[in-house]
């Protein structure tokens, strides 16, 4: 994955999150949870894209 495509993806996600936060009325607690989840997902995706973290296919939930 090239650096340009990573930057474009981050810009798209940022604009979508900004649009959701600006134009969809929701409680501030729900908004902060949504922002936190998006940030965590982006961090995990970036770690995987740069090879710091292995593939996420092996991550599972034990029973």
mmCIF file as Biopython writes it, N, C-alpha, C and O atoms, coordinates in Angstrom:
data_model
#
loop_
_atom_site.group_PDB
_atom_site.id
_atom_site.type_symbol
_atom_site.label_atom_id
_atom_site.label_alt_id
_atom_site.label_comp_id
_atom_site.label_asym_id
_atom_site.label_entity_id
_atom_site.label_seq_id
_atom_site.pdbx_PDB_ins_code
_atom_site.Cartn_x
_atom_site.Cartn_y
_atom_site.Cartn_z
_atom_site.occupancy
_atom_site.B_iso_or_equiv
_atom_site.auth_seq_id
_atom_site.auth_asym_id
_atom_site.pdbx_PDB_model_num
ATOM 1   N N  . UNK A ? 1  ? 0.855   -1.171  0.000  1.0 0.0 1  A 1 
ATOM 2   C CA . UNK A ? 1  ? 0.000   0.000   0.000  1.0 0.0 1  A 1 
ATOM 3   C C  . UNK A ? 1  ? 0.901   1.233   0.000  1.0 0.0 1  A 1 
ATOM 4   O O  . UNK A ? 1  ? 1.796   1.355   0.836  1.0 0.0 1  A 1 
ATOM 5   N N  . UNK A ? 2  ? 0.666   2.117   -0.914 1.0 0.0 2  A 1 
ATOM 6   C CA . UNK A ? 2  ? 1.532   3.290   -1.036 1.0 0.0 2  A 1 
ATOM 7   C C  . UNK A ? 2  ? 1.148   4.360   -0.013 1.0 0.0 2  A 1 
ATOM 8   O O  . UNK A ? 2  ? 0.046   4.367   0.535  1.0 0.0 2  A 1 
ATOM 9   N N  . UNK A ? 3  ? 2.088   5.248   0.215  1.0 0.0 3  A 1 
ATOM 10  C CA . UNK A ? 3  ? 1.876   6.322   1.176  1.0 0.0 3  A 1 
ATOM 11  C C  . UNK A ? 3  ? 0.771   7.268   0.716  1.0 0.0 3  A 1 
ATOM 12  O O  . UNK A ? 3  ? 0.032   7.810   1.538  1.0 0.0 3  A 1 
ATOM 13  N N  . UNK A ? 4  ? 0.658   7.464   -0.574 1.0 0.0 4  A 1 
ATOM 14  C CA . UNK A ? 4  ? -0.385  8.344   -1.117 1.0 0.0 4  A 1 
ATOM 15  C C  . UNK A ? 4  ? -1.772  7.770   -0.838 1.0 0.0 4  A 1 
ATOM 16  O O  . UNK A ? 4  ? -2.681  8.509   -0.461 1.0 0.0 4  A 1 
ATOM 17  N N  . UNK A ? 5  ? -1.939  6.479   -1.017 1.0 0.0 5  A 1 
ATOM 18  C CA . UNK A ? 5  ? -3.253  5.875   -0.758 1.0 0.0 5  A 1 
ATOM 19  C C  . UNK A ? 5  ? -3.593  5.897   0.730  1.0 0.0 5  A 1 
ATOM 20  O O  . UNK A ? 5  ? -4.763  6.020   1.095  1.0 0.0 5  A 1 
ATOM 21  N N  . UNK A ? 6  ? -2.586  5.779   1.589  1.0 0.0 6  A 1 
ATOM 22  C CA . UNK A ? 6  ? -2.838  5.871   3.032  1.0 0.0 6  A 1 
ATOM 23  C C  . UNK A ? 6  ? -3.285  7.281   3.398  1.0 0.0 6  A 1 
ATOM 24  O O  . UNK A ? 6  ? -4.225  7.450   4.175  1.0 0.0 6  A 1 
ATOM 25  N N  . UNK A ? 7  ? -2.633  8.275   2.856  1.0 0.0 7  A 1 
ATOM 26  C CA . UNK A ? 7  ? -3.002  9.668   3.142  1.0 0.0 7  A 1 
ATOM 27  C C  . UNK A ? 7  ? -4.393  9.977   2.611  1.0 0.0 7  A 1 
ATOM 28  O O  . UNK A ? 7  ? -5.173  10.652  3.282  1.0 0.0 7  A 1 
ATOM 29  N N  . UNK A ? 8  ? -4.713  9.500   1.429  1.0 0.0 8  A 1 
ATOM 30  C CA . UNK A ? 8  ? -6.049  9.721   0.860  1.0 0.0 8  A 1 
ATOM 31  C C  . UNK A ? 8  ? -7.107  9.045   1.726  1.0 0.0 8  A 1 
ATOM 32  O O  . UNK A ? 8  ? -8.162  9.628   1.978  1.0 0.0 8  A 1 
ATOM 33  N N  . UNK A ? 9  ? -6.840  7.832   2.180  1.0 0.0 9  A 1 
ATOM 34  C CA . UNK A ? 9  ? -7.794  7.131   3.040  1.0 0.0 9  A 1 
ATOM 35  C C  . UNK A ? 9  ? -7.995  7.880   4.355  1.0 0.0 9  A 1 
ATOM 36  O O  . UNK A ? 9  ? -9.121  7.981   4.841  1.0 0.0 9  A 1 
ATOM 37  N N  . UNK A ? 10 ? -6.914  8.407   4.938  1.0 0.0 10 A 1 
ATOM 38  C CA . UNK A ? 10 ? -7.047  9.172   6.183  1.0 0.0 10 A 1 
ATOM 39  C C  . UNK A ? 10 ? -7.840  10.451  5.970  1.0 0.0 10 A 1 
ATOM 40  O O  . UNK A ? 10 ? -8.624  10.840  6.835  1.0 0.0 10 A 1 
ATOM 41  N N  . UNK A ? 11 ? -7.651  11.110  4.836  1.0 0.0 11 A 1 
ATOM 42  C CA . UNK A ? 11 ? -8.411  12.321  4.541  1.0 0.0 11 A 1 
ATOM 43  C C  . UNK A ? 11 ? -9.893  11.994  4.369  1.0 0.0 11 A 1 
ATOM 44  O O  . UNK A ? 11 ? -10.751 12.718  4.874  1.0 0.0 11 A 1 
ATOM 45  N N  . UNK A ? 12 ? -10.193 10.920  3.667  1.0 0.0 12 A 1 
ATOM 46  C CA . UNK A ? 12 ? -11.594 10.528  3.458  1.0 0.0 12 A 1 
ATOM 47  C C  . UNK A ? 12 ? -12.263 10.188  4.785  1.0 0.0 12 A 1 
ATOM 48  O O  . UNK A ? 12 ? -13.385 10.623  5.043  1.0 0.0 12 A 1 
ATOM 49  N N  . UNK A ? 13 ? -11.589 9.421   5.619  1.0 0.0 13 A 1 
ATOM 50  C CA . UNK A ? 13 ? -12.160 9.060   6.923  1.0 0.0 13 A 1 
ATOM 51  C C  . UNK A ? 13 ? -12.340 10.307  7.779  1.0 0.0 13 A 1 
ATOM 52  O O  . UNK A ? 13 ? -13.355 10.445  8.461  1.0 0.0 13 A 1 
ATOM 53  N N  . UNK A ? 14 ? -11.376 11.209  7.752  1.0 0.0 14 A 1 
ATOM 54  C CA . UNK A ? 14 ? -11.495 12.440  8.523  1.0 0.0 14 A 1 
ATOM 55  C C  . UNK A ? 14 ? -12.652 13.311  8.069  1.0 0.0 14 A 1 
ATOM 56  O O  . UNK A ? 14 ? -13.378 13.862  8.897  1.0 0.0 14 A 1 
ATOM 57  N N  . UNK A ? 15 ? -12.828 13.440  6.765  1.0 0.0 15 A 1 
ATOM 58  C CA . UNK A ? 15 ? -13.941 14.244  6.244  1.0 0.0 15 A 1 
ATOM 59  C C  . UNK A ? 15 ? -15.279 13.586  6.580  1.0 0.0 15 A 1 
ATOM 60  O O  . UNK A ? 15 ? -16.224 14.273  6.967  1.0 0.0 15 A 1 
ATOM 61  N N  . UNK A ? 16 ? -15.368 12.268  6.439  1.0 0.0 16 A 1 
ATOM 62  C CA . UNK A ? 16 ? -16.619 11.573  6.794  1.0 0.0 16 A 1 
ATOM 63  C C  . UNK A ? 16 ? -16.942 11.730  8.273  1.0 0.0 16 A 1 
ATOM 64  O O  . UNK A ? 16 ? -18.096 11.958  8.635  1.0 0.0 16 A 1 
ATOM 65  N N  . UNK A ? 17 ? -15.930 11.609  9.131  1.0 0.0 17 A 1 
ATOM 66  C CA . UNK A ? 17 ? -16.164 11.782  10.568 1.0 0.0 17 A 1 
ATOM 67  C C  . UNK A ? 17 ? -16.570 13.215  10.882 1.0 0.0 17 A 1 
ATOM 68  O O  . UNK A ? 17 ? -17.433 13.444  11.729 1.0 0.0 17 A 1 
ATOM 69  N N  . UNK A ? 18 ? -15.958 14.176  10.209 1.0 0.0 18 A 1 
ATOM 70  C CA . UNK A ? 18 ? -16.336 15.569  10.414 1.0 0.0 18 A 1 
ATOM 71  C C  . UNK A ? 18 ? -17.783 15.813  9.975  1.0 0.0 18 A 1 
ATOM 72  O O  . UNK A ? 18 ? -18.537 16.502  10.663 1.0 0.0 18 A 1 
ATOM 73  N N  . UNK A ? 19 ? -18.167 15.239  8.818  1.0 0.0 19 A 1 
ATOM 74  C CA . UNK A ? 19 ? -19.545 15.401  8.344  1.0 0.0 19 A 1 
ATOM 75  C C  . UNK A ? 19 ? -20.541 14.788  9.318  1.0 0.0 19 A 1 
ATOM 76  O O  . UNK A ? 19 ? -21.587 15.374  9.595  1.0 0.0 19 A 1 
ATOM 77  N N  . UNK A ? 20 ? -20.215 13.609  9.837  1.0 0.0 20 A 1 
ATOM 78  C CA . UNK A ? 20 ? -21.110 12.958  10.801 1.0 0.0 20 A 1 
ATOM 79  C C  . UNK A ? 20 ? -21.223 13.801  12.063 1.0 0.0 20 A 1 
ATOM 80  O O  . UNK A ? 20 ? -22.324 14.009  12.573 1.0 0.0 20 A 1 
ATOM 81  N N  . UNK A ? 21 ? -20.085 14.292  12.572 1.0 0.0 21 A 1 
ATOM 82  C CA . UNK A ? 21 ? -20.111 15.088  13.800 1.0 0.0 21 A 1 
ATOM 83  C C  . UNK A ? 21 ? -20.813 16.421  13.610 1.0 0.0 21 A 1 
ATOM 84  O O  . UNK A ? 21 ? -21.397 16.947  14.558 1.0 0.0 21 A 1 
ATOM 85  N N  . UNK A ? 22 ? -20.769 16.975  12.416 1.0 0.0 22 A 1 
ATOM 86  C CA . UNK A ? 22 ? -21.347 18.293  12.177 1.0 0.0 22 A 1 
ATOM 87  C C  . UNK A ? 22 ? -22.834 18.229  11.868 1.0 0.0 22 A 1 
ATOM 88  O O  . UNK A ? 22 ? -23.610 19.025  12.397 1.0 0.0 22 A 1 
ATOM 89  N N  . UNK A ? 23 ? -23.240 17.292  11.020 1.0 0.0 23 A 1 
ATOM 90  C CA . UNK A ? 23 ? -24.597 17.340  10.479 1.0 0.0 23 A 1 
ATOM 91  C C  . UNK A ? 23 ? -25.565 16.314  11.055 1.0 0.0 23 A 1 
ATOM 92  O O  . UNK A ? 23 ? -26.764 16.405  10.793 1.0 0.0 23 A 1 
ATOM 93  N N  . UNK A ? 24 ? -25.096 15.357  11.819 1.0 0.0 24 A 1 
ATOM 94  C CA . UNK A ? 24 ? -26.010 14.389  12.437 1.0 0.0 24 A 1 
ATOM 95  C C  . UNK A ? 24 ? -26.118 14.719  13.917 1.0 0.0 24 A 1 
ATOM 96  O O  . UNK A ? 24 ? -25.129 14.635  14.645 1.0 0.0 24 A 1 
ATOM 97  N N  . UNK A ? 25 ? -27.304 15.093  14.367 1.0 0.0 25 A 1 
ATOM 98  C CA . UNK A ? 25 ? -27.450 15.432  15.784 1.0 0.0 25 A 1 
ATOM 99  C C  . UNK A ? 25 ? -27.396 14.178  16.652 1.0 0.0 25 A 1 
ATOM 100 O O  . UNK A ? 25 ? -28.147 13.226  16.442 1.0 0.0 25 A 1 
ATOM 101 N N  . UNK A ? 26 ? -26.487 14.197  17.637 1.0 0.0 26 A 1 
ATOM 102 C CA . UNK A ? 26 ? -26.390 13.082  18.572 1.0 0.0 26 A 1 
ATOM 103 C C  . UNK A ? 26 ? -25.818 13.593  19.882 1.0 0.0 26 A 1 
ATOM 104 O O  . UNK A ? 26 ? -25.210 14.662  19.944 1.0 0.0 26 A 1 
ATOM 105 N N  . UNK A ? 27 ? -26.026 12.808  20.918 1.0 0.0 27 A 1 
ATOM 106 C CA . UNK A ? 27 ? -25.545 13.153  22.244 1.0 0.0 27 A 1 
ATOM 107 C C  . UNK A ? 27 ? -24.019 13.200  22.241 1.0 0.0 27 A 1 
ATOM 108 O O  . UNK A ? 27 ? -23.373 12.486  21.474 1.0 0.0 27 A 1 
ATOM 109 N N  . UNK A ? 28 ? -23.448 14.040  23.098 1.0 0.0 28 A 1 
ATOM 110 C CA . UNK A ? 28 ? -21.996 14.178  23.120 1.0 0.0 28 A 1 
ATOM 111 C C  . UNK A ? 28 ? -21.299 12.901  23.570 1.0 0.0 28 A 1 
ATOM 112 O O  . UNK A ? 28 ? -20.174 12.633  23.148 1.0 0.0 28 A 1 
ATOM 113 N N  . UNK A ? 29 ? -21.952 12.104  24.424 1.0 0.0 29 A 1 
ATOM 114 C CA . UNK A ? 29 ? -21.345 10.835  24.846 1.0 0.0 29 A 1 
ATOM 115 C C  . UNK A ? 29 ? -21.246 9.868   23.672 1.0 0.0 29 A 1 
ATOM 116 O O  . UNK A ? 29 ? -20.226 9.204   23.492 1.0 0.0 29 A 1 
ATOM 117 N N  . UNK A ? 30 ? -22.297 9.792   22.883 1.0 0.0 30 A 1 
ATOM 118 C CA . UNK A ? 30 ? -22.290 8.911   21.707 1.0 0.0 30 A 1 
ATOM 119 C C  . UNK A ? 30 ? -21.264 9.414   20.692 1.0 0.0 30 A 1 
ATOM 120 O O  . UNK A ? 30 ? -20.565 8.616   20.068 1.0 0.0 30 A 1 
ATOM 121 N N  . UNK A ? 31 ? -21.173 10.716  20.529 1.0 0.0 31 A 1 
ATOM 122 C CA . UNK A ? 31 ? -20.209 11.296  19.591 1.0 0.0 31 A 1 
ATOM 123 C C  . UNK A ? 31 ? -18.775 10.983  20.015 1.0 0.0 31 A 1 
ATOM 124 O O  . UNK A ? 31 ? -17.935 10.652  19.178 1.0 0.0 31 A 1 
ATOM 125 N N  . UNK A ? 32 ? -18.499 11.087  21.308 1.0 0.0 32 A 1 
ATOM 126 C CA . UNK A ? 32 ? -17.138 10.806  21.772 1.0 0.0 32 A 1 
ATOM 127 C C  . UNK A ? 32 ? -16.814 9.317   21.655 1.0 0.0 32 A 1 
ATOM 128 O O  . UNK A ? 32 ? -15.676 8.960   21.351 1.0 0.0 32 A 1 
ATOM 129 N N  . UNK A ? 33 ? -17.788 8.450   21.890 1.0 0.0 33 A 1 
ATOM 130 C CA . UNK A ? 33 ? -17.568 7.007   21.707 1.0 0.0 33 A 1 
ATOM 131 C C  . UNK A ? 33 ? -17.298 6.708   20.237 1.0 0.0 33 A 1 
ATOM 132 O O  . UNK A ? 33 ? -16.382 5.948   19.922 1.0 0.0 33 A 1 
ATOM 133 N N  . UNK A ? 34 ? -18.072 7.288   19.343 1.0 0.0 34 A 1 
ATOM 134 C CA . UNK A ? 34 ? -17.866 7.095   17.903 1.0 0.0 34 A 1 
ATOM 135 C C  . UNK A ? 34 ? -16.485 7.566   17.480 1.0 0.0 34 A 1 
ATOM 136 O O  . UNK A ? 34 ? -15.788 6.869   16.743 1.0 0.0 34 A 1 
ATOM 137 N N  . UNK A ? 35 ? -16.081 8.752   17.944 1.0 0.0 35 A 1 
ATOM 138 C CA . UNK A ? 35 ? -14.760 9.275   17.602 1.0 0.0 35 A 1 
ATOM 139 C C  . UNK A ? 35 ? -13.657 8.370   18.140 1.0 0.0 35 A 1 
ATOM 140 O O  . UNK A ? 35 ? -12.668 8.124   17.450 1.0 0.0 35 A 1 
ATOM 141 N N  . UNK A ? 36 ? -13.813 7.878   19.355 1.0 0.0 36 A 1 
ATOM 142 C CA . UNK A ? 36 ? -12.820 6.986   19.942 1.0 0.0 36 A 1 
ATOM 143 C C  . UNK A ? 36 ? -12.686 5.683   19.186 1.0 0.0 36 A 1 
ATOM 144 O O  . UNK A ? 36 ? -11.576 5.202   18.959 1.0 0.0 36 A 1 
ATOM 145 N N  . UNK A ? 37 ? -13.818 5.105   18.791 1.0 0.0 37 A 1 
ATOM 146 C CA . UNK A ? 37 ? -13.788 3.852   18.040 1.0 0.0 37 A 1 
ATOM 147 C C  . UNK A ? 37 ? -13.113 4.063   16.689 1.0 0.0 37 A 1 
ATOM 148 O O  . UNK A ? 37 ? -12.313 3.232   16.259 1.0 0.0 37 A 1 
ATOM 149 N N  . UNK A ? 38 ? -13.428 5.154   16.025 1.0 0.0 38 A 1 
ATOM 150 C CA . UNK A ? 38 ? -12.813 5.434   14.722 1.0 0.0 38 A 1 
ATOM 151 C C  . UNK A ? 38 ? -11.307 5.629   14.873 1.0 0.0 38 A 1 
ATOM 152 O O  . UNK A ? 38 ? -10.538 5.132   14.050 1.0 0.0 38 A 1 
ATOM 153 N N  . UNK A ? 39 ? -10.878 6.338   15.900 1.0 0.0 39 A 1 
ATOM 154 C CA . UNK A ? 39 ? -9.443  6.560   16.118 1.0 0.0 39 A 1 
ATOM 155 C C  . UNK A ? 39 ? -8.728  5.243   16.401 1.0 0.0 39 A 1 
ATOM 156 O O  . UNK A ? 39 ? -7.638  5.015   15.877 1.0 0.0 39 A 1 
ATOM 157 N N  . UNK A ? 40 ? -9.318  4.376   17.214 1.0 0.0 40 A 1 
ATOM 158 C CA . UNK A ? 40 ? -8.703  3.075   17.511 1.0 0.0 40 A 1 
ATOM 159 C C  . UNK A ? 40 ? -8.601  2.230   16.253 1.0 0.0 40 A 1 
ATOM 160 O O  . UNK A ? 40 ? -7.573  1.597   16.013 1.0 0.0 40 A 1 
ATOM 161 N N  . UNK A ? 41 ? -9.655  2.213   15.447 1.0 0.0 41 A 1 
ATOM 162 C CA . UNK A ? 41 ? -9.624  1.436   14.205 1.0 0.0 41 A 1 
ATOM 163 C C  . UNK A ? 41 ? -8.557  1.977   13.253 1.0 0.0 41 A 1 
ATOM 164 O O  . UNK A ? 41 ? -7.843  1.203   12.618 1.0 0.0 41 A 1 
ATOM 165 N N  . UNK A ? 42 ? -8.448  3.300   13.153 1.0 0.0 42 A 1 
ATOM 166 C CA . UNK A ? 42 ? -7.440  3.903   12.271 1.0 0.0 42 A 1 
ATOM 167 C C  . UNK A ? 42 ? -6.032  3.581   12.766 1.0 0.0 42 A 1 
ATOM 168 O O  . UNK A ? 42 ? -5.153  3.279   11.959 1.0 0.0 42 A 1 
ATOM 169 N N  . UNK A ? 43 ? -5.803  3.639   14.073 1.0 0.0 43 A 1 
ATOM 170 C CA . UNK A ? 43 ? -4.482  3.309   14.613 1.0 0.0 43 A 1 
ATOM 171 C C  . UNK A ? 43 ? -4.128  1.859   14.321 1.0 0.0 43 A 1 
ATOM 172 O O  . UNK A ? 43 ? -3.009  1.568   13.899 1.0 0.0 43 A 1 
ATOM 173 N N  . UNK A ? 44 ? -5.074  0.944   14.541 1.0 0.0 44 A 1 
ATOM 174 C CA . UNK A ? 44 ? -4.808  -0.465  14.242 1.0 0.0 44 A 1 
ATOM 175 C C  . UNK A ? 44 ? -4.534  -0.677  12.757 1.0 0.0 44 A 1 
ATOM 176 O O  . UNK A ? 44 ? -3.646  -1.447  12.391 1.0 0.0 44 A 1 
ATOM 177 N N  . UNK A ? 45 ? -5.291  0.001   11.906 1.0 0.0 45 A 1 
ATOM 178 C CA . UNK A ? 45 ? -5.094  -0.125  10.457 1.0 0.0 45 A 1 
ATOM 179 C C  . UNK A ? 45 ? -3.729  0.406   10.040 1.0 0.0 45 A 1 
ATOM 180 O O  . UNK A ? 45 ? -3.051  -0.197  9.207  1.0 0.0 45 A 1 
ATOM 181 N N  . UNK A ? 46 ? -3.322  1.544   10.622 1.0 0.0 46 A 1 
ATOM 182 C CA . UNK A ? 46 ? -2.008  2.102   10.291 1.0 0.0 46 A 1 
ATOM 183 C C  . UNK A ? 46 ? -0.877  1.197   10.771 1.0 0.0 46 A 1 
ATOM 184 O O  . UNK A ? 46 ? 0.114   1.014   10.064 1.0 0.0 46 A 1 
ATOM 185 N N  . UNK A ? 47 ? -1.021  0.631   11.969 1.0 0.0 47 A 1 
ATOM 186 C CA . UNK A ? 47 ? -0.002  -0.296  12.463 1.0 0.0 47 A 1 
ATOM 187 C C  . UNK A ? 47 ? 0.129   -1.508  11.550 1.0 0.0 47 A 1 
ATOM 188 O O  . UNK A ? 47 ? 1.232   -1.987  11.290 1.0 0.0 47 A 1 
ATOM 189 N N  . UNK A ? 48 ? -0.997  -1.992  11.072 1.0 0.0 48 A 1 
ATOM 190 C CA . UNK A ? 48 ? -0.965  -3.126  10.156 1.0 0.0 48 A 1 
ATOM 191 C C  . UNK A ? 48 ? -0.403  -2.717  8.791  1.0 0.0 48 A 1 
ATOM 192 O O  . UNK A ? 48 ? 0.342   -3.482  8.178  1.0 0.0 48 A 1 
ATOM 193 N N  . UNK A ? 49 ? -0.748  -1.532  8.316  1.0 0.0 49 A 1 
ATOM 194 C CA . UNK A ? 49 ? -0.283  -1.083  7.005  1.0 0.0 49 A 1 
ATOM 195 C C  . UNK A ? 49 ? 1.229   -0.881  6.981  1.0 0.0 49 A 1 
ATOM 196 O O  . UNK A ? 49 ? 1.874   -1.149  5.967  1.0 0.0 49 A 1 
ATOM 197 N N  . UNK A ? 50 ? 1.803   -0.408  8.095  1.0 0.0 50 A 1 
ATOM 198 C CA . UNK A ? 50 ? 3.244   -0.190  8.150  1.0 0.0 50 A 1 
ATOM 199 C C  . UNK A ? 50 ? 4.011   -1.412  8.627  1.0 0.0 50 A 1 
ATOM 200 O O  . UNK A ? 50 ? 5.235   -1.363  8.746  1.0 0.0 50 A 1 
ATOM 201 N N  . UNK A ? 51 ? 3.309   -2.510  8.904  1.0 0.0 51 A 1 
ATOM 202 C CA . UNK A ? 51 ? 3.971   -3.749  9.261  1.0 0.0 51 A 1 
ATOM 203 C C  . UNK A ? 51 ? 4.411   -3.843  10.700 1.0 0.0 51 A 1 
ATOM 204 O O  . UNK A ? 51 ? 5.139   -4.770  11.057 1.0 0.0 51 A 1 
ATOM 205 N N  . UNK A ? 52 ? 3.996   -2.915  11.540 1.0 0.0 52 A 1 
ATOM 206 C CA . UNK A ? 52 ? 4.352   -2.977  12.954 1.0 0.0 52 A 1 
ATOM 207 C C  . UNK A ? 52 ? 3.592   -4.103  13.633 1.0 0.0 52 A 1 
ATOM 208 O O  . UNK A ? 52 ? 4.132   -4.799  14.493 1.0 0.0 52 A 1 
ATOM 209 N N  . UNK A ? 53 ? 2.365   -4.272  13.250 1.0 0.0 53 A 1 
ATOM 210 C CA . UNK A ? 53 ? 1.523   -5.320  13.806 1.0 0.0 53 A 1 
ATOM 211 C C  . UNK A ? 53 ? 1.243   -6.329  12.697 1.0 0.0 53 A 1 
ATOM 212 O O  . UNK A ? 53 ? 1.073   -5.955  11.536 1.0 0.0 53 A 1 
ATOM 213 N N  . UNK A ? 54 ? 1.195   -7.608  13.060 1.0 0.0 54 A 1 
ATOM 214 C CA . UNK A ? 54 ? 0.927   -8.641  12.069 1.0 0.0 54 A 1 
ATOM 215 C C  . UNK A ? 54 ? -0.487  -8.557  11.543 1.0 0.0 54 A 1 
ATOM 216 O O  . UNK A ? 54 ? -1.229  -7.632  11.876 1.0 0.0 54 A 1 
ATOM 217 N N  . UNK A ? 55 ? -0.853  -9.497  10.742 1.0 0.0 55 A 1 
ATOM 218 C CA . UNK A ? 55 ? -2.203  -9.485  10.167 1.0 0.0 55 A 1 
ATOM 219 C C  . UNK A ? 55 ? -3.248  -9.682  11.252 1.0 0.0 55 A 1 
ATOM 220 O O  . UNK A ? 55 ? -3.011  -10.342 12.265 1.0 0.0 55 A 1 
ATOM 221 N N  . UNK A ? 56 ? -4.385  -9.104  11.016 1.0 0.0 56 A 1 
ATOM 222 C CA . UNK A ? 56 ? -5.475  -9.206  11.990 1.0 0.0 56 A 1 
ATOM 223 C C  . UNK A ? 56 ? -6.318  -10.456 11.788 1.0 0.0 56 A 1 
ATOM 224 O O  . UNK A ? 56 ? -7.314  -10.642 12.488 1.0 0.0 56 A 1 
ATOM 225 N N  . UNK A ? 57 ? -5.940  -11.320 10.843 1.0 0.0 57 A 1 
ATOM 226 C CA . UNK A ? 57 ? -6.708  -12.532 10.592 1.0 0.0 57 A 1 
ATOM 227 C C  . UNK A ? 57 ? -6.602  -13.523 11.731 1.0 0.0 57 A 1 
ATOM 228 O O  . UNK A ? 57 ? -7.507  -14.333 11.930 1.0 0.0 57 A 1 
ATOM 229 N N  . UNK A ? 58 ? -5.503  -13.474 12.489 1.0 0.0 58 A 1 
ATOM 230 C CA . UNK A ? 58 ? -5.290  -14.430 13.557 1.0 0.0 58 A 1 
ATOM 231 C C  . UNK A ? 58 ? -5.914  -14.001 14.876 1.0 0.0 58 A 1 
ATOM 232 O O  . UNK A ? 58 ? -5.845  -14.742 15.857 1.0 0.0 58 A 1 
ATOM 233 N N  . UNK A ? 59 ? -6.513  -12.836 14.919 1.0 0.0 59 A 1 
ATOM 234 C CA . UNK A ? 59 ? -7.128  -12.349 16.129 1.0 0.0 59 A 1 
ATOM 235 C C  . UNK A ? 59 ? -8.494  -13.019 16.284 1.0 0.0 59 A 1 
ATOM 236 O O  . UNK A ? 59 ? -9.327  -12.977 15.378 1.0 0.0 59 A 1 
ATOM 237 N N  . UNK A ? 60 ? -8.702  -13.621 17.419 1.0 0.0 60 A 1 
ATOM 238 C CA . UNK A ? 60 ? -9.985  -14.310 17.648 1.0 0.0 60 A 1 
ATOM 239 C C  . UNK A ? 60 ? -10.441 -14.133 19.068 1.0 0.0 60 A 1 
ATOM 240 O O  . UNK A ? 60 ? -9.691  -13.673 19.929 1.0 0.0 60 A 1 
ATOM 241 N N  . UNK A ? 61 ? -11.665 -14.499 19.300 1.0 0.0 61 A 1 
ATOM 242 C CA . UNK A ? 61 ? -12.251 -14.408 20.638 1.0 0.0 61 A 1 
ATOM 243 C C  . UNK A ? 61 ? -12.328 -15.814 21.190 1.0 0.0 61 A 1 
ATOM 244 O O  . UNK A ? 61 ? -12.930 -16.698 20.581 1.0 0.0 61 A 1 
ATOM 245 N N  . UNK A ? 62 ? -11.709 -16.023 22.361 1.0 0.0 62 A 1 
ATOM 246 C CA . UNK A ? 62 ? -11.750 -17.362 22.954 1.0 0.0 62 A 1 
ATOM 247 C C  . UNK A ? 62 ? -13.072 -17.579 23.668 1.0 0.0 62 A 1 
ATOM 248 O O  . UNK A ? 62 ? -13.702 -16.641 24.156 1.0 0.0 62 A 1 
ATOM 249 N N  . UNK A ? 63 ? -13.474 -18.845 23.715 1.0 0.0 63 A 1 
ATOM 250 C CA . UNK A ? 63 ? -14.740 -19.152 24.362 1.0 0.0 63 A 1 
ATOM 251 C C  . UNK A ? 63 ? -14.517 -19.860 25.659 1.0 0.0 63 A 1 
ATOM 252 O O  . UNK A ? 63 ? -15.477 -20.201 26.350 1.0 0.0 63 A 1 
#
